[in-house]
Amino acid sequence: MPYIGFRIKSKMQSKLCNYKNIFMIKDSIDYFLKVKKEDIYLICPFFEAFEGMVAIRTPKPEEGPFATLKLMVSPDFKEGFEKILLNLSRRLSFERILGKI
């Protein structure tokens, strides 16, 4: 078998890789946040720390001091995400936008 850049060393790691592949197939729940561009460097790594919970995109980069972030949340983590978002709103200023962008 050709080397493709990584090796799975244990059965547990193999199961985790298979789980991640299954996990990525599920639908996601979209959230849109209007944030200060200067706060993006805090928000993105914060959510990335919760691996598998959310993927973040910038659908339409905008001029000016604000940016719109699209957060695609796994349905399995919706309740936890809502709690984290509430706690984050106490520390950072952002606006939740309803609908699609």
Stockholm file with secondary structure:
# STOCKHOLM 1.0

chainA/1-101         MPYIGFRIKSKMQSKLCNYKNIFMIKDSIDYFLKVKKEDIYLICPFFEAFEGMVAIRTPKPEEGPFATLKLMVSPDFKEGFEKILLNLSRRLSFERILGKI
#=GR chainA/1-101 SS CCCCSCCCCSHHHHHHHHHHHHHHHSCCEEEEEEEEGGGHHHHHHHHHTSTTTEEEECSSCCSSSEEEEEEEECGGGHHHHHHHHHHHHTTSCEEEECSCC
#=GC SS_cons         CCCCSCCCCSHHHHHHHHHHHHHHHSCCEEEEEEEEGGGHHHHHHHHHTSTTTEEEECSSCCSSSEEEEEEEECGGGHHHHHHHHHHHHTTSCEEEECSCC
//
